[in-house]
């Protein structure tokens, strides 16, 4: 039995180590590699201490119309052109922008925040950690 | 099970792992976001897993095609799928709505469906591994 086990473990270790090589290359060279620092995310407890926040709801219009953060403006990533003007009217240099979507696994808030930074040149743009789920779980007020 | 059938099933398993590995290796940033959806690990761990897991799946898929490496590859596959099954069981138990990302395409399947799929795949991989080990013992 030992004669079988030793090469088996060697095979397992070999595959595990071989996979490490392209993984390290990906971490270095991949154009879509994730950043080790999750930039731009902010916890709800932090936002609670901010005076003037412009809330951006990056969820689809149907989800927004059901319920949203008080004062939030709807800016789904797929309807950027038709909604961005309303956002720009509400925006002011001293206002911090916080974008949210459904929860941890959605990417819409990151996409919208990235576009606001790159296409509009806004600096104070953040993504709410946990998104709408975090807001509801904290028992915060919602607008329907 | 005959050696021929074992080989064919290993090819099928290899194809499945190639598919799962490629879609994740193409966009590790998106896969890291998927991992965060499970709310089990911090971001830095999710990034490490997003970079490593797809390549582990691809290397395992390659090893499944090589007879000398097959037993080890089957053991890794079985452990991977068992890990995924445990992950989905925890996710289902916690009632978390999460995007799978297992085979790309957004994967909007429910946790119970993903759990069932992972359990079937894990059981299949363990069965193939035990068959491979029996054949190896027999040949000695």
Contacts between the chains, C-beta under 8 A, distances in Angstrom:
chain1	res1	chain2	res2	distance
A	3	B	140	7.1
A	4	B	71	7.9
A	4	B	133	6.9
A	4	B	136	5.8
A	4	B	137	6.6
A	4	B	140	7.5
A	7	B	71	7.9
A	7	B	72	7.9
A	8	B	71	5.2
A	8	B	72	5.5
A	8	B	75	6.7
A	9	B	72	7.6
A	10	B	72	7.4
A	11	B	63	7.1
A	11	B	68	7.5
A	11	B	69	5.1
A	11	B	71	6.3
A	11	B	72	2.4
A	11	B	73	7.0
A	11	B	75	7.9
A	12	B	72	4.4
A	12	B	75	5.8
A	12	B	76	5.9
A	14	B	63	7.9
A	14	B	69	7.3
A	14	B	72	7.0
A	15	B	56	7.4
A	15	B	59	5.2
A	15	B	60	5.7
A	15	B	63	5.0
A	15	B	69	7.0
A	15	B	72	6.0
A	15	B	73	6.1
A	15	B	76	5.8
A	16	B	56	7.0
A	16	B	76	7.3
A	18	B	59	4.9
A	19	B	52	6.5
A	19	B	55	4.4
A	19	B	56	4.1
A	19	B	58	7.4
A	19	B	59	4.2
A	19	B	60	7.7
A	20	B	52	7.0
A	20	B	55	7.8
A	22	B	25	7.9
A	22	B	55	4.5
A	22	B	58	7.6
A	22	B	59	7.9
A	23	B	51	4.8
A	23	B	52	4.3
A	23	B	55	4.6
A	23	B	56	7.7
A	24	B	51	8.0
A	26	B	25	7.1
A	26	B	28	6.2
A	26	B	51	5.1
A	26	B	55	7.1
A	27	B	51	5.0
A	30	B	28	6.1
A	30	B	51	7.8
A	32	B	26	7.3
A	32	B	27	4.9
A	32	B	28	6.1
A	32	B	29	4.8
A	32	B	30	7.4
A	33	B	28	5.8
A	33	B	29	6.6
A	33	B	51	7.1
A	34	B	28	5.7
A	34	B	29	4.2
A	34	B	32	4.1
A	34	B	33	7.9
A	34	B	46	7.7
A	34	B	47	4.7
A	34	B	50	5.9
A	34	B	51	7.6
A	35	B	29	8.0
A	35	B	47	7.7
A	36	B	44	6.0
A	36	B	47	5.7
A	38	B	43	4.4
A	103	B	37	7.2
A	103	B	97	7.5
A	104	B	36	5.0
A	104	B	37	5.0
A	104	B	39	5.8
A	104	B	98	7.9
A	105	B	33	6.5
A	105	B	34	6.3
A	105	B	36	6.6
A	105	B	37	2.6
A	105	B	97	8.0
A	105	B	98	5.1
A	105	B	99	4.8
A	106	B	99	8.0
A	107	B	30	6.9
A	107	B	33	5.4
A	110	B	33	7.5
